[in-house]
Amino acid sequence: MSRRTLTLLLSTLLAATLVVLAMVAQVPYVALGPGPTFNTLGDEGGTPVIDIEGHEVFPAPGHLDLTTVGVQVRLSLAQALVGWVQRDEAIVPRELVIPSGQTDEEADAENTRQMVLSQDSATTAALTQLKIPVNVEAAAITEGSPAAGQLEAGDVLTTVDGRPVTGPVQLRTLIGERAVGESVEVGYRRGTATGEVVLTTASSGETPPRPVIGVETDVKYPFTVKIGLKDVGGPSAGLMFALGIVEKLEPGSLTDGRYVAGTGEISPDGQVSPIGGIQQKVVAARSKGAELFLVPAANCADAVANAPEGLRLAKVTSLADALQALQTVRAGGTPTACS
């Protein structure tokens, strides 16, 4: 065998070996791609995504789709290289999606926990927006706090300084109007009995200090709101859940039959926070037919950079913003756009 032939053979074997290694060698990255979308006004697997019992529910035409990101957690070098050149796919370090030291199963459990919390926040935000009072219940009393020995777990907190408590955020706001060390009168209901206690606020220990009374709260709704959606995790569906609840509880239509999608983490007081994967979510929404996408303000730049043709992007910072954007579109106007 000539030297030239041997060199060619060895080069071919080396190239083949490198190709095989690229196909099987795992890299510490994950691929993010457009995931499925779900209409919060519709059914999934024969079960309503949002099911409300104990309150009148109105017909809800159109779409208010929550969007998701598909995650491929085990990538070969070849898959990562292909993903890097795909416009609708992102290759990111694994620790940005699954924290270092956390297993895939632990990450899934945390995503599920965040989804449950987002559903509670969405329900509270929607009912607050509709001015439907919710019961704020003392879930636990901090030992040694102002409320210790005065309030009990299970008490429903009804007033602060004579003003009605309609939600957990409002409770914190009312107490926050006092300075640390000042007295505050808290009304409560314990079973069928009612009462009031005067508590001297303590410091939260934060900087700057915030007045607290030492009560961990839970929210009890005047009717049942069930959100039945499996295999979706994380907090980013909160805004669309809240809009879906509002749509079902009020007559009329938020969408006028249009196909609207969006994303955003929501707090109990209706503030919308940015999320990850916006580039993939706008692609997924448009591929399903969405005409308008509700974008958390801090995600606007990335959304604009990857927006598919024909998809309008509306910037929102709160549930109220999102409702205003939908009202503007219904009236034939242009909502505040991402720029």
C-alpha positions as CSV (number, residue, x, y, z in Angstrom):
1,M,0.0,0.0,0.0
2,S,1.4,3.3,-1.0
3,R,2.0,6.2,1.5
4,R,-0.6,8.3,-0.4
5,T,-3.2,5.5,-0.1
6,L,-2.5,5.0,3.5
7,T,-2.8,8.7,4.3
8,L,-6.1,8.8,2.5
9,L,-7.4,5.8,4.4
10,L,-6.3,7.2,7.7
11,S,-7.8,10.6,7.0
12,T,-11.1,8.9,6.0
13,L,-11.1,6.8,9.2
14,L,-10.3,9.9,11.3
15,A,-13.1,11.9,9.7
16,A,-15.6,9.1,10.2
17,T,-14.5,8.8,13.9
18,L,-15.0,12.6,14.3
19,V,-18.5,12.4,12.8
20,V,-19.5,9.5,15.1
21,L,-18.1,11.4,18.1
22,A,-20.1,14.5,17.1
23,M,-23.3,12.4,16.8
24,V,-22.9,10.7,20.2
25,A,-20.8,13.0,22.4
26,Q,-23.1,14.9,24.9
27,V,-22.5,18.6,25.4
28,P,-23.6,20.7,28.5
29,Y,-26.2,22.7,26.5
30,V,-29.9,22.4,25.9
31,A,-32.0,23.3,22.9
32,L,-35.0,25.7,23.2
33,G,-37.6,25.5,20.4
34,P,-41.2,26.5,19.8
35,G,-43.5,24.5,22.0
36,P,-47.2,23.7,21.9
37,T,-49.8,26.4,22.6
38,F,-53.0,26.0,24.6
39,N,-56.2,28.0,24.4
40,T,-57.1,29.0,28.0
41,L,-60.7,29.4,26.7
42,G,-60.9,25.9,25.3
43,D,-60.5,22.2,26.3
44,E,-57.5,20.0,26.5
45,G,-58.0,16.3,26.3
46,G,-61.7,16.8,26.9
47,T,-61.2,18.9,30.0
48,P,-61.6,22.7,30.2
49,V,-58.3,24.4,30.6
50,I,-60.1,26.8,33.0
51,D,-63.1,25.4,34.8
52,I,-65.2,27.6,37.1
53,E,-67.8,26.3,39.5
54,G,-70.1,28.3,41.8
55,H,-70.2,31.4,39.6
56,E,-72.0,32.3,36.4
57,V,-69.7,31.7,33.4
58,F,-70.2,33.4,30.0
59,P,-69.4,32.1,26.5
60,A,-65.8,32.7,25.5
61,P,-65.2,32.8,21.7
62,G,-61.8,33.3,20.2
63,H,-58.4,32.3,21.5
64,L,-56.3,33.5,24.5
65,D,-53.4,31.1,24.0
66,L,-50.6,30.5,26.5
67,T,-47.3,29.6,24.8
68,T,-44.6,27.3,25.8
69,V,-41.0,26.4,24.9
70,G,-39.9,23.0,24.0
71,V,-36.7,21.9,25.8
72,Q,-34.3,19.2,24.6
73,V,-32.1,18.6,27.6
74,R,-29.6,16.0,26.1
75,L,-27.8,17.2,23.0
76,S,-25.0,15.8,21.0
77,L,-22.4,18.1,19.5
78,A,-23.9,17.6,16.1
79,Q,-27.4,18.6,17.3
80,A,-26.0,21.6,19.1
81,L,-24.2,22.8,15.9
82,V,-27.3,22.4,13.9
83,G,-29.4,24.3,16.5
84,W,-27.0,27.2,16.5
85,V,-27.9,28.0,12.9
86,Q,-31.6,27.6,13.3
87,R,-33.5,30.9,13.6
88,D,-36.3,29.6,15.8
89,E,-34.0,27.5,18.1
90,A,-31.7,28.6,20.8
91,I,-28.8,26.6,22.2
92,V,-28.0,27.7,25.8
93,P,-25.9,26.4,28.7
94,R,-27.7,23.7,30.6
95,E,-27.4,25.6,34.0
96,L,-29.6,28.4,32.6
97,V,-32.5,25.9,32.4
98,I,-31.6,23.3,35.0
99,P,-29.5,24.7,37.9
100,S,-26.2,23.1,38.6
101,G,-26.6,20.1,40.9
102,Q,-30.3,19.7,40.1
103,T,-31.6,16.6,38.4
104,D,-34.1,16.6,35.5
105,E,-36.7,15.2,37.9
106,E,-36.0,18.0,40.5
107,A,-36.2,20.6,37.8
108,D,-39.6,19.2,36.6
109,A,-40.9,19.2,40.2
110,E,-39.8,22.9,40.6
111,N,-41.5,23.8,37.3
112,T,-44.7,22.2,38.5
113,R,-44.6,24.1,41.8
114,Q,-44.1,27.3,39.9
115,M,-47.1,26.5,37.7
116,V,-49.3,25.9,40.7
117,L,-48.2,29.2,42.2
118,S,-48.8,31.0,38.9
119,Q,-52.4,29.7,38.8
120,D,-53.1,31.0,42.3
121,S,-51.6,34.4,41.4
122,A,-53.6,34.5,38.2
123,T,-56.9,33.8,40.0
124,T,-56.2,36.4,42.6
125,A,-55.2,39.0,40.0
126,A,-58.3,38.3,37.9
127,L,-60.7,38.5,40.8
128,T,-59.0,41.6,42.1
129,Q,-59.3,43.2,38.6
130,L,-63.0,42.3,38.6
131,K,-63.4,43.7,42.2
132,I,-64.5,40.3,43.5
133,P,-63.4,40.1,47.1
134,V,-61.4,37.1,48.3
135,N,-60.9,35.8,51.8
136,V,-57.4,36.3,53.2
137,E,-56.8,33.6,55.8
138,A,-54.0,33.4,58.3
139,A,-52.1,30.3,57.3
140,A,-49.5,30.5,60.1
141,I,-48.5,32.9,62.8
142,T,-44.8,33.7,63.3
143,E,-43.5,32.8,66.8
144,G,-42.7,36.0,68.8
145,S,-44.3,38.3,66.2
146,P,-46.9,41.0,67.0
147,A,-49.7,38.6,66.0
148,A,-48.6,35.7,68.2
149,G,-51.2,35.0,70.9
150,Q,-53.5,37.5,69.3
151,L,-54.4,35.8,66.0
152,E,-54.7,32.1,65.1
153,A,-54.1,30.0,62.0
154,G,-57.4,29.8,60.2
155,D,-58.6,33.3,61.2
156,V,-60.0,35.3,58.2
157,L,-58.5,38.8,58.2
158,T,-61.4,41.2,57.4
159,T,-60.3,44.7,58.1
160,V,-57.2,46.9,58.7
161,D,-58.0,50.1,60.6
162,G,-61.6,49.7,59.7
163,R,-61.0,49.3,55.9
164,P,-62.0,46.0,54.3
165,V,-59.4,43.5,53.3
166,T,-60.2,42.3,49.7
167,G,-56.9,40.5,48.9
168,P,-53.4,39.7,50.1
169,V,-51.7,42.5,48.3
170,Q,-54.1,45.0,49.6
171,L,-53.6,43.7,53.2
172,R,-49.9,44.3,52.8
173,T,-50.5,47.7,51.4
174,L,-52.8,48.7,54.3
175,I,-50.3,47.5,56.9
176,G,-47.5,49.2,55.0
177,E,-49.2,52.6,55.5
178,R,-48.0,52.4,59.1
179,A,-44.5,53.0,60.2
180,V,-42.5,50.2,62.0
181,G,-43.5,50.4,65.7
182,E,-46.9,52.0,65.1
183,S,-50.2,50.4,66.1
184,V,-52.6,48.9,63.6
185,E,-56.1,47.5,64.3
186,V,-56.8,44.2,62.5
187,G,-60.3,42.8,62.3
188,Y,-60.8,39.0,61.9
189,R,-63.4,36.3,61.8
190,R,-62.8,33.0,63.7
191,G,-65.5,30.5,62.8
192,T,-68.8,32.5,63.4
193,A,-67.2,34.9,65.9
194,T,-65.7,38.3,64.9
195,G,-63.2,40.5,66.8
196,E,-60.5,43.1,66.5
197,V,-56.9,43.2,67.9
198,V,-54.5,46.1,68.1
199,L,-51.0,45.1,67.1
200,T,-47.7,47.0,67.2
201,T,-46.0,46.5,63.9
202,A,-42.5,45.0,63.8
203,S,-39.8,45.4,61.2
204,S,-39.5,42.9,58.3
205,G,-35.7,43.0,58.5
206,E,-35.5,44.2,55.0
207,T,-33.7,47.4,53.7
208,P,-35.6,49.7,53.9
209,P,-37.6,48.1,56.7
210,R,-41.2,47.2,56.1
211,P,-43.9,47.0,58.9
212,V,-45.2,43.5,59.4
213,I,-47.5,41.8,61.9
214,G,-46.1,38.2,61.5
215,V,-48.9,36.5,59.6
216,E,-48.4,34.2,56.7
217,T,-51.5,34.3,54.5
218,D,-53.5,32.1,52.2
219,V,-56.2,33.1,49.9
220,K,-59.7,31.5,49.8
221,Y,-61.9,32.2,46.8
222,P,-65.7,32.7,46.9
223,F,-66.0,30.0,44.2
224,T,-63.9,27.3,42.6
225,V,-61.4,28.0,39.8
226,K,-59.7,24.9,38.5
227,I,-56.9,25.0,35.9
228,G,-56.4,21.6,34.3
229,L,-53.3,21.5,32.2
230,K,-50.8,18.7,32.4
231,D,-47.2,18.6,31.3
232,V,-46.8,22.4,31.4
233,G,-44.5,23.9,34.0
234,G,-43.1,27.2,35.1
235,P,-44.7,30.6,35.9
236,S,-45.0,32.1,32.5
237,A,-48.6,31.2,31.7
238,G,-49.9,33.5,34.5
239,L,-51.0,36.4,32.4
240,M,-52.9,34.2,29.9
241,F,-54.6,32.3,32.8
242,A,-55.7,35.6,34.3
243,L,-57.1,36.8,31.0
244,G,-59.0,33.5,30.5
245,I,-60.6,33.8,34.0
246,V,-61.7,37.4,33.3
247,E,-63.1,36.4,30.0
248,K,-65.2,33.6,31.5
249,L,-66.5,35.7,34.4
250,E,-67.6,38.7,32.4
251,P,-70.2,39.0,29.6
252,G,-68.9,40.1,26.2
253,S,-65.7,39.1,24.5
254,L,-62.1,40.3,25.1
255,T,-61.0,39.0,21.7
256,D,-64.1,39.5,19.5
257,G,-63.2,36.1,18.1
258,R,-59.6,37.0,17.3
259,Y,-56.7,34.7,17.8
260,V,-54.6,36.2,20.6
261,A,-51.6,34.7,22.3
262,G,-49.2,35.9,25.0
263,T,-47.0,35.1,27.9
264,G,-45.8,36.6,31.2
265,E,-45.5,35.8,34.9
266,I,-48.2,37.5,36.9
267,S,-48.2,38.6,40.6
268,P,-51.4,38.6,42.7
269,D,-51.7,42.4,42.2
270,G,-51.7,41.9,38.4
271,Q,-48.1,43.0,37.6
272,V,-46.5,41.2,34.6
273,S,-42.9,40.1,34.7
274,P,-40.6,39.0,31.9
275,I,-40.0,35.4,31.1
276,G,-37.6,33.2,29.1
277,G,-38.0,31.9,25.6
278,I,-39.9,34.8,24.0
279,Q,-38.2,34.2,20.7
280,Q,-39.5,30.7,20.4
281,K,-42.9,31.6,21.8
282,V,-43.7,34.2,19.2
283,V,-42.8,31.7,16.5
284,A,-45.0,29.1,18.0
285,A,-48.0,31.5,18.3
286,R,-47.8,32.7,14.7
287,S,-47.5,29.2,13.4
288,K,-50.9,28.4,15.1
289,G,-52.5,31.5,13.6
290,A,-52.1,34.2,16.3
291,E,-52.7,37.8,15.1
292,L,-51.7,39.6,18.3
293,F,-49.1,38.6,20.9
294,L,-49.1,40.2,24.4
295,V,-45.4,40.7,25.4
296,P,-44.0,41.6,28.9
297,A,-42.4,45.0,28.4
298,A,-38.9,43.7,29.4
299,N,-39.1,41.0,26.7
300,C,-40.0,43.4,23.9
301,A,-36.5,43.8,22.3
302,D,-36.1,40.0,21.9
303,A,-39.6,39.6,20.7
304,V,-39.2,42.2,18.0
305,A,-35.9,40.7,16.8
306,N,-37.6,37.4,16.2
307,A,-41.2,38.3,15.4
308,P,-42.7,36.4,12.4
309,E,-44.4,38.4,9.7
310,G,-48.1,39.2,10.4
311,L,-47.8,39.0,14.2
312,R,-48.5,42.3,16.1
313,L,-46.7,42.7,19.4
314,A,-48.4,44.6,22.2
315,K,-46.3,45.7,25.2
316,V,-47.8,45.0,28.6
317,T,-46.7,45.6,32.2
318,S,-49.9,44.5,34.0
319,L,-53.2,42.7,33.6
320,A,-54.8,46.1,33.2
321,D,-52.4,46.9,30.4
322,A,-53.4,43.6,28.6
323,L,-57.1,44.3,29.0
324,Q,-56.6,47.8,27.6
325,A,-54.6,46.4,24.6
326,L,-57.5,44.0,23.8
327,Q,-60.0,46.8,24.2
328,T,-58.0,49.0,21.8
329,V,-57.9,46.2,19.2
330,R,-61.6,45.6,19.5
331,A,-62.2,49.3,18.8
332,G,-60.1,49.1,15.7
333,G,-57.1,50.9,17.2
334,T,-53.4,50.1,17.7
335,P,-52.3,49.0,21.1
336,T,-49.0,50.1,22.6
337,A,-46.5,48.2,20.5
338,C,-43.1,46.7,21.3
339,S,-40.3,48.7,19.9
